[in-house]
Amino acid sequence: MLFFLACFARFAPAQETLLSCDNGTQETNGTLAAARNLRVKVDLGSVVVRGSGQQGINYNVHARCNSRRRNGEFKISAYVRGDTAWITGEWEGGRARDFSGEFRIEVPREIGLVKIETEGGNVDTTSIAGRVEAESGGGSIHLDDIGAGAHAETGGGSIDVGTIGGDIRLETGGGSISVHHANGKLMAETGGGSIAIMSASQDASVETGGGGVQVRQCSGKIKVSTGGGSVDLGDIGGPANIETGGGSIHLASAKGSVEAHTGGGGIELYGVPSARAETGAGGIVVKLVKTEATPGNSSLETSAGDITVYIASDVAVSVQANVDLGSGHHITSDFPDIHISNEGDKWGPRTISAEGKLNGGGPVLKVRTTTGDICFRRAN
């Protein structure tokens, strides 16, 4: 008897409801047997999924029509096939411009996969132990308390993520992206919005067509690219690769080597073992410290701006520095082992150079500015 009931639930006929556009507001409810996976696919409307301690799947669909003229019908179907529960909403008839709907679904928290597709509404999913995949044609997406990773994609809305246990992939055509905590690897990409990451436990890759980027903490390596916004990074647990078309770059610290390039903003890199930094027009400030990473060669270059390098007492480097157009500019140093020389006279072209080995020498530190001052300072 139990086997018969299980099979009946697995292959039970679909629950179908038609919501028409002639009665203003309508609502329908239903219940499905528990399943390993949930698929939600709707032509229009927002989708809210909540995990809880219940055994089955409950759903509620609330629909509203803003037109008195009957334009069509919204067909709601719910059924279980194999290990997957399906809830679908299909628009049948005329234009759906005046029709809106909201699907609210409660599922067992331990469900393995929740996959949601909507043509244009928002998606909000929380308290799922398994994986979540959400796709919207243009609405916003919110995910939180997800145990086994997530993939969220929207044509242009914002993406807001709380805590995710596994790897995360986030994509939006132009909205902003916000992540509170990512336990797995993180990939976030937007066509032009800003990106803010509070905490990432593994590697992170962040890309925006033009917005600003903020990452407070990342335990692995990080790659950041923006078409023109500023980049503000906190503590990075590995190497960092940073590129912006014209904004400023700020980094609090990194355990690995740093690559930083901007078309025109200033660069500040504090607490790094080595760095390659270049800006078309802006100042550069770098603090070199000793970390567990093997130090490499460093290169700091700007076309128009000052460069200041703070060097910790236990860092060994071989310094090579140049000011190409030295008239009116200087190289200064707190280290007696860095020797400064001038070529040319005060009335003509003048070049300033500096060389020296600190702590017996080590990886090469090249510093170059076309017009600006260079300063070498002892790090506190």
ZAVEX-748993 format. One record per residue (C-alpha): x, y, z; residue in one letter. Coordinates in steps of 0.2 Angstrom, whole numbers, plus 5000, padded with zeros to 4 digits. Example, Ala and Ser with C-alpha at 12.3 -4.5 7.8 and 13.67 -1.06 7.14 Angstrom:
ZAVEX-748993
506249785039A
506849955036S
This chain:
ZAVEX-748993
500050005000M
501450125004L
502250084988F
500650124979F
500450284987L
502250344983A
501950294965C
500350384965F
501150544972A
502550534959R
501450524944F
499950614951A
498950724938P
499350904936A
498451034946Q
497851164934E
497051334937T
496551474925L
496651654931L
495751774920S
495951964917C
494152004921D
493951994940N
495352114946G
496252014959T
496251824960Q
497151694970E
497451514970T
498351394982N
498951214981G
500051074989T
501250954981L
502150804988A
503950834993A
505250814979A
507150824978R
507050964966N
505951114962L
505751194945R
504751364943V
504551434926K
503351574923V
503051694908D
502751844920L
502751884938G
503851884953S
504351724962V
504651704981V
505351534988V
505551505006R
506351345015G
505651285031S
505451125041G
503851065032Q
503750905022Q
502750955007G
502751094995I
501451234997N
501151364984Y
500051524982N
499851624967V
499151804968H
498651884952A
498052064948R
497352134932C
497352324930N
496252324915S
494352284914R
494452224897R
494852034896R
496452014887N
496851824891G
497151704904E
498551644916F
498751454916K
499451394933I
500051214933S
500851114947A
501350934947Y
502750804952V
503750704939R
505050594945G
506150684958D
505650854952T
504150964957A
503551084944W
502551244946I
502251344929T
501351494924G
500951524906E
500051674898W
498751624885E
497851754875G
498151934871G
499452054878R
499952034896A
500452214899R
499152254912D
499352084921F
500452054936S
500651904947G
501651834962E
502151654966F
502451624984R
503151444987I
503651355003E
504751205002V
505751085014P
507351175018R
508351015013E
507751014995I
509250984984G
508951114969L
507851254967V
507851324949K
506751474945I
506451564928E
505351714925T
505251824910E
505351984919G
504851984938G
505851984954N
506551824962V
506751814981D
507451644988T
508051605006T
508351465018S
508851325005I
510151195010A
510451144992G
510851244976R
509851384969V
509851444951E
508851594947A
508551684930E
507451844927S
507251934910G
507552104920G
506952094938G
507952104953S
508651944962I
508851914981H
509651764988L
510151725006D
510551575017D
510851455003I
511951305007G
512651224991A
513051374979G
512051484967A
511951554950H
510951714947A
510651804931E
509551944926T
509452054910G
509652214920G
509052214938G
510052214954S
510752064963I
510752054982D
511551904990V
511751865009G
512651715014T
512951575001I
513851405006G
514551354989G
515251434973D
514251584967I
514051654949R
513151824947L
512751904931E
511652064927T
511552164911G
511752334920G
511152324938G
512152334954S
512852174964I
512952164982S
513652004992V
513751995011H
514751825012H
515251704999A
515951535006N
516451474989G
517251544974K
516451704968L
516151774950M
515151934949A
514852024932E
513752174928T
513652284912G
513852444921G
513252444939G
514252444955S
514852294964I
515052274983A
515752124992I
515852115010M
516751945013S
517351805001A
518151655008S
518951594992Q
519551664975D
518451804968A
518251874950S
517352044949V
516952134933E
515852294928T
515752394913G
515952554922G
515352554940G
516452564956G
517052404965V
517152384984Q
517852224992V
518152225010R
518952055012Q
519451915001C
520351755008S
520951704991G
521651784975K
520551924967I
520351994949K
519452154947V
519052244931S
517952404928T
517852514913G
518052674923G
517452664941G
518552674956S
519152514965V
519252504984D
519952334991L
520252285009G
521252135015D
521652015001I
522351835006G
523251804989G
523751894973P
522752044966A
522452094948N
521652264947I
521152364931E
520052514928T
519852624913G
520052784923G
519652774941G
520652774957S
521352614965I
521552584984H
522152424992L
522352395011A
523452235010S
523752085000A
524751925004K
525251904986G
525952004971S
524852144965V
524552204947E
523652374946A
523252474931H
522252634928T
522052754914G
522152904924G
521752894943G
522852874958G
523452714965I
523752664983E
524352494988L
524752465006Y
525552305014G
526052214998V
527552104995P
527752164977S
526852274965A
526652324947R
525752484946A
525452594931E
524352754929T
524252874914G
524053024926A
524053014944G
525052984960G
525652814966I
525852764985V
526552584989V
527052505005K
528152355003L
528152225017V
528752045020K
527351915018T
527351725016E
527351744997A
528951744988T
529351924983P
529451964965G
530052114955N
529052274957S
528752414944S
527952584948L
527652704934E
526552864931T
526652994917S
526153134928A
526153124946G
527253084962D
527752914968I
528052874986T
528652704992V
528652645010Y
529852505013I
529852395029A
531452365038S
531552175034D
531252195015V
532752165003A
532652254986V
533752334973S
533152504969V
533152584952Q
532252754950A
532052894937N
531253064935V
531253094916D
530953274916L
531853324932G
531753514932S
530853574947G
530653394954H
531653284966H
532053114972I
532153104991T
532552955002S
532652895021D
533952765016F
535852805015P
536052655003D
535052734990I
536152854980H
535352994970I
536153074955S
535753214942N
536053234924E
535953394914G
535953574921D
534653684928K
534353774912W
534153624900G
533353454901P
533753364917R
533553184923T
533653124941I
534052944945S
534352844960A
535052664964E
535452564979G
535252394988K
534252385004L
534652235016N
535952175003G
534852184988G
533452074981G
532052084968P
532152244958V
531052394962L
530952504947K
530152674950V
529852794936R
528852964933T
528953074918T
528553234928T
528353214947G
529353184963D
529953014970I
530152974989C
530752824998F
530152815016R
530452695030R
528852605034A
528252615052N
